[in-house]
Amino acid sequence: MIFTDRLKKNDDFRAVYKRGRSCANHEFVVYALSNGSGRSRLGVSVSKKVGNSVVRHRVKRLVRENYRLREEMFVPGTDIVVVARAAAAGADFDRVGGSLVHLAKHLHIVKPMETQN
Protein backbone atom coordinates (compact mmCIF):
# COMPACT_ATOMS: atom_id res chain seq x y z
CA MET A 1 0.00 0.00 0.00
CA ILE A 2 1.83 3.01 -1.32
CA PHE A 3 -0.31 5.82 0.07
CA THR A 4 -1.64 4.05 3.13
CA ASP A 5 -0.36 3.02 6.53
CA ARG A 6 -1.93 0.43 8.80
CA LEU A 7 -3.95 1.06 11.94
CA LYS A 8 -2.44 -1.09 14.66
CA LYS A 9 -3.10 0.45 18.06
CA ASN A 10 -6.27 -0.26 19.98
CA ASP A 11 -6.68 3.45 20.81
CA ASP A 12 -6.68 4.31 17.11
CA PHE A 13 -9.36 1.70 16.39
CA ARG A 14 -11.46 2.96 19.30
CA ALA A 15 -11.21 6.57 18.10
CA VAL A 16 -12.49 5.60 14.66
CA TYR A 17 -15.32 3.54 16.19
CA LYS A 18 -16.33 6.36 18.54
CA ARG A 19 -16.00 9.46 16.35
CA GLY A 20 -16.19 8.05 12.82
CA ARG A 21 -19.09 7.48 10.47
CA SER A 22 -20.16 3.94 9.65
CA CYS A 23 -21.94 2.06 6.92
CA ALA A 24 -22.70 -1.66 6.60
CA ASN A 25 -23.69 -4.28 4.09
CA HIS A 26 -23.95 -8.07 4.22
CA GLU A 27 -20.19 -8.74 4.37
CA PHE A 28 -18.63 -5.74 6.14
CA VAL A 29 -19.08 -2.74 8.39
CA VAL A 30 -16.79 0.15 7.43
CA TYR A 31 -15.96 3.04 9.74
CA ALA A 32 -14.26 6.20 8.42
CA LEU A 33 -12.77 9.21 10.18
CA SER A 34 -10.69 12.07 8.81
CA ASN A 35 -7.26 12.06 10.47
CA GLY A 36 -6.06 15.50 9.37
CA SER A 37 -2.90 14.24 7.67
CA GLY A 38 -2.13 13.49 4.04
CA ARG A 39 -1.91 9.73 4.59
CA SER A 40 -4.71 7.28 5.04
CA ARG A 41 -4.62 4.39 7.48
CA LEU A 42 -6.40 1.06 7.08
CA GLY A 43 -7.35 -1.33 9.85
CA VAL A 44 -9.04 -4.70 9.44
CA SER A 45 -10.87 -6.50 12.22
CA VAL A 46 -12.07 -10.09 11.83
CA SER A 47 -13.52 -11.84 14.88
CA LYS A 48 -13.66 -15.54 15.65
CA LYS A 49 -17.32 -15.53 14.62
CA VAL A 50 -16.13 -15.40 11.00
CA GLY A 51 -14.19 -18.68 11.17
CA ASN A 52 -10.95 -20.31 12.19
CA SER A 53 -7.57 -18.58 11.87
CA VAL A 54 -7.08 -19.65 8.26
CA VAL A 55 -10.43 -18.18 7.21
CA ARG A 56 -9.90 -14.98 9.22
CA HIS A 57 -6.48 -14.41 7.72
CA ARG A 58 -7.81 -15.03 4.21
CA VAL A 59 -10.51 -12.39 4.73
CA LYS A 60 -7.88 -9.91 5.96
CA ARG A 61 -5.68 -10.59 2.93
CA LEU A 62 -8.62 -10.15 0.55
CA VAL A 63 -9.57 -6.82 2.14
CA ARG A 64 -6.01 -5.48 2.12
CA GLU A 65 -5.35 -6.54 -1.48
CA ASN A 66 -8.61 -5.08 -2.76
CA TYR A 67 -7.85 -1.83 -0.96
CA ARG A 68 -4.29 -1.81 -2.32
CA LEU A 69 -5.49 -2.17 -5.89
CA ARG A 70 -8.01 0.66 -5.48
CA GLU A 71 -6.25 2.96 -3.03
CA GLU A 72 -5.85 5.81 -5.53
CA MET A 73 -9.65 6.14 -5.60
CA PHE A 74 -9.89 6.80 -1.84
CA VAL A 75 -9.68 10.28 -0.31
CA PRO A 76 -6.28 10.70 1.40
CA GLY A 77 -6.14 11.55 5.09
CA THR A 78 -8.81 9.08 6.22
CA ASP A 79 -8.67 6.40 8.90
CA ILE A 80 -10.65 3.40 7.66
CA VAL A 81 -11.61 0.38 9.76
CA VAL A 82 -13.16 -2.63 8.03
CA VAL A 83 -14.99 -5.06 10.31
CA ALA A 84 -15.81 -8.40 8.70
CA ARG A 85 -19.13 -10.10 9.25
CA ALA A 86 -19.69 -13.86 9.09
CA ALA A 87 -20.79 -13.68 5.43
CA ALA A 88 -17.33 -12.44 4.47
CA ALA A 89 -15.92 -15.92 5.05
CA GLY A 90 -17.51 -17.22 1.86
CA ALA A 91 -16.92 -14.13 -0.27
CA ASP A 92 -14.57 -14.27 -3.24
CA PHE A 93 -12.10 -11.60 -4.36
CA ASP A 94 -14.54 -9.69 -6.58
CA ARG A 95 -17.32 -9.76 -4.01
CA VAL A 96 -15.02 -8.30 -1.35
CA GLY A 97 -13.87 -5.54 -3.71
CA GLY A 98 -17.41 -4.68 -4.72
CA SER A 99 -18.54 -4.52 -1.11
CA LEU A 100 -15.69 -2.23 -0.10
CA VAL A 101 -16.27 0.18 -3.00
CA HIS A 102 -20.02 0.18 -2.31
CA LEU A 103 -19.51 1.12 1.34
CA ALA A 104 -16.81 3.68 0.53
CA LYS A 105 -19.18 5.47 -1.84
CA HIS A 106 -21.87 5.60 0.84
CA LEU A 107 -19.34 7.09 3.30
CA HIS A 108 -18.12 9.62 0.69
CA ILE A 109 -14.48 8.57 1.05
CA VAL A 110 -14.05 8.03 -2.70
CA LYS A 111 -12.56 10.76 -4.88
CA PRO A 112 -14.71 12.15 -7.69
CA MET A 113 -14.17 10.29 -10.97
CA GLU A 114 -12.28 13.13 -12.73
CA THR A 115 -9.60 13.34 -10.01
CA GLN A 116 -8.82 9.62 -9.86
CA ASN A 117 -5.55 8.30 -11.33
CORBEL-V194331 format. One record per residue. N is the residue number from 1. SS is DSSP state (a for helix, b for strand, c for the rest). Layout:
n=N ss=SS
n=N ss=SS
//
This chain:
n=1 ss=c
n=2 ss=c
n=3 ss=c
n=4 ss=b
n=5 ss=b
n=6 ss=b
n=7 ss=c
n=8 ss=c
n=9 ss=c
n=10 ss=a
n=11 ss=a
n=12 ss=a
n=13 ss=a
n=14 ss=a
n=15 ss=a
n=16 ss=a
n=17 ss=a
n=18 ss=a
n=19 ss=a
n=20 ss=c
n=21 ss=b
n=22 ss=b
n=23 ss=b
n=24 ss=b
n=25 ss=c
n=26 ss=c
n=27 ss=c
n=28 ss=b
n=29 ss=b
n=30 ss=b
n=31 ss=b
n=32 ss=b
n=33 ss=b
n=34 ss=b
n=35 ss=c
n=36 ss=c
n=37 ss=c
n=38 ss=c
n=39 ss=c
n=40 ss=b
n=41 ss=b
n=42 ss=b
n=43 ss=b
n=44 ss=b
n=45 ss=b
n=46 ss=c
n=47 ss=c
n=48 ss=c
n=49 ss=c
n=50 ss=c
n=51 ss=c
n=52 ss=c
n=53 ss=a
n=54 ss=a
n=55 ss=a
n=56 ss=a
n=57 ss=a
n=58 ss=a
n=59 ss=a
n=60 ss=a
n=61 ss=a
n=62 ss=a
n=63 ss=a
n=64 ss=a
n=65 ss=a
n=66 ss=a
n=67 ss=a
n=68 ss=a
n=69 ss=a
n=70 ss=a
n=71 ss=a
n=72 ss=a
n=73 ss=a
n=74 ss=b
n=75 ss=c
n=76 ss=c
n=77 ss=c
n=78 ss=b
n=79 ss=b
n=80 ss=b
n=81 ss=b
n=82 ss=b
n=83 ss=b
n=84 ss=b
n=85 ss=c
n=86 ss=a
n=87 ss=a
n=88 ss=a
n=89 ss=a
n=90 ss=a
n=91 ss=c
n=92 ss=c
n=93 ss=a
n=94 ss=a
n=95 ss=a
n=96 ss=a
n=97 ss=a
n=98 ss=a
n=99 ss=a
n=100 ss=a
n=101 ss=a
n=102 ss=a
n=103 ss=a
n=104 ss=a
n=105 ss=a
n=106 ss=a
n=107 ss=a
n=108 ss=c
n=109 ss=c
n=110 ss=b
n=111 ss=c
n=112 ss=c
n=113 ss=a
n=114 ss=a
n=115 ss=a
n=116 ss=c
n=117 ss=c
//
